[in-house]
Amino acid sequence: EVQLQASGGGEVQAGGSLRLSCLASGFTSEKYAIGWYRQAPGKVREAISCISNHSDSRIWYVDSVKGRFTISSDNEKNMVYLQMSSLKPEDTSTYYCAAEPWVSCRYFTGTGSFRGIDYWGKGTQVTVSS
């Protein structure tokens, strides 16, 4: 069974950086996508980035984080990273690592995509102060 362990959250001042890590294991499918969601209190959980070994769509970012966040993977270590730079107070949220087998990153786009995700890690809090 797919298991995800997210870590790396914390508190940082606006303009600062943090790196989130997701240890992902248990995939039995040849293709899969791993992404990051975030959810602030009272708001819908939104996908912000994804990385996949599916040729249809390998890397994706939501517009609000493009140019500031970078997703990467280390397949030998079963790790996916989200490097977050130029952080803003509006990035304050609980961040979740998520995975879905047999899909590309297109699966993560669109409002409400979280409803179709089968595997989740525990959230990690990111707080950006002004």
C-alpha distance (Angstrom), angle and dihedral (degrees) to the residues before:
residue distance angle dihedral
E1 . . .
V2 3.78 . .
Q3 3.78 113.5 .
L4 3.77 126.7 -172.0
Q5 3.78 128.7 -167.4
A6 3.78 117.9 -172.3
S7 3.77 125.2 -165.4
G8 3.77 142.2 155.7
G9 3.78 105.4 78.2
G10 3.76 123.1 137.3
E11 3.76 145.9 126.7
V12 3.77 123.5 -59.6
Q13 3.77 137.8 162.6
A14 3.77 121.6 -108.0
G15 3.78 110.5 -78.4
G16 3.77 92.4 29.2
S17 3.80 131.3 115.8
L18 3.78 138.9 -121.8
R19 3.78 133.6 177.7
L20 3.77 121.4 -143.5
S21 3.79 120.1 -158.5
C22 3.78 130.6 -158.4
L23 3.78 122.1 -166.7
A24 3.80 105.8 -155.2
S25 3.78 124.0 -171.2
G26 3.79 142.4 155.4
F27 3.79 101.1 54.5
T28 3.79 113.6 156.1
S29 3.81 95.7 173.0
E30 3.78 121.1 89.6
K31 3.78 91.8 -136.3
Y32 3.77 127.6 43.3
A33 3.76 143.5 146.6
I34 3.77 128.8 -135.1
G35 3.74 121.1 -164.0
W36 3.75 146.9 166.6
Y37 3.77 125.8 -117.6
R38 3.76 129.7 -177.4
Q39 3.75 133.5 -159.7
A40 3.78 127.7 -168.2
P41 3.82 121.0 -164.0
G42 3.79 110.7 -75.3
K43 3.77 93.6 8.2
V44 3.77 135.0 105.0
R45 3.76 118.0 -100.1
E46 3.79 107.1 -102.3
A47 3.78 132.2 -163.8
I48 3.78 112.9 -125.1
S49 3.79 105.8 173.1
C50 3.77 142.9 0.2
I51 3.77 140.7 -173.0
S52 3.78 124.9 -163.5
N53 3.79 142.2 172.4
H54 3.80 88.6 -141.0
S55 3.80 110.4 109.8
D56 3.80 93.2 -140.2
S57 3.80 93.9 74.0
R58 3.78 121.1 -6.4
I59 3.79 105.1 174.7
W60 3.78 130.9 17.8
Y61 3.80 137.9 174.3
V62 3.76 131.5 -172.4
D63 3.80 111.1 -118.7
S64 3.80 94.1 -110.5
V65 3.82 93.0 64.7
K66 3.80 101.6 34.1
G67 3.77 111.3 125.9
R68 3.81 92.2 15.6
F69 3.81 104.7 59.7
T70 3.79 127.2 52.0
I71 3.78 125.3 -166.5
S72 3.78 121.3 -157.1
S73 3.77 140.8 160.5
D74 3.77 139.4 -143.1
N75 3.77 104.9 -157.7
E76 3.80 94.3 -172.0
K77 3.79 89.8 59.3
N78 3.83 95.4 36.0
M79 3.78 88.1 -124.4
V80 3.78 133.8 142.4
Y81 3.78 118.7 -167.7
L82 3.76 134.0 -161.8
Q83 3.78 112.0 -159.9
M84 3.78 108.0 -161.4
S85 3.79 119.2 -164.9
S86 3.80 135.4 170.7
L87 3.76 88.1 27.7
K88 3.78 118.7 -162.1
P89 3.81 130.7 -158.0
E90 3.81 88.2 -110.1
D91 3.81 88.5 63.5
T92 3.80 87.9 68.8
S93 3.77 105.4 120.2
T94 3.77 146.9 108.2
Y95 3.79 108.3 -80.7
Y96 3.80 122.9 -149.3
C97 3.77 131.8 -165.6
A98 3.81 111.4 -139.9
A99 3.78 136.7 -178.9
E100 3.74 140.0 -168.8
P101 3.81 127.2 -175.5
W102 3.79 124.9 -129.6
V103 3.79 96.2 15.0
S104 3.78 138.3 103.1
C105 3.78 126.1 -134.4
R106 3.80 89.8 -86.8
Y107 3.80 85.3 79.3
F108 3.79 90.2 65.0
T109 3.78 96.8 52.9
G110 3.75 124.9 90.7
T111 3.76 133.3 51.6
G112 3.76 112.7 -64.4
S113 3.78 96.1 19.1
F114 3.79 89.2 135.6
R115 3.81 88.8 74.7
G116 3.78 90.4 69.4
I117 3.80 97.5 48.6
D118 3.79 115.4 105.8
Y119 3.79 102.6 -172.4
W120 3.79 128.0 54.4
G121 3.74 137.5 172.0
K122 3.77 123.2 -146.5
G123 3.75 114.4 -84.1
T124 3.76 124.9 -100.9
Q125 3.79 120.2 -153.2
V126 3.79 122.0 -123.9
T127 3.79 116.9 -171.3
V128 3.80 121.4 -175.0
S129 3.77 116.5 -169.4
S130 3.80 124.1 -157.3
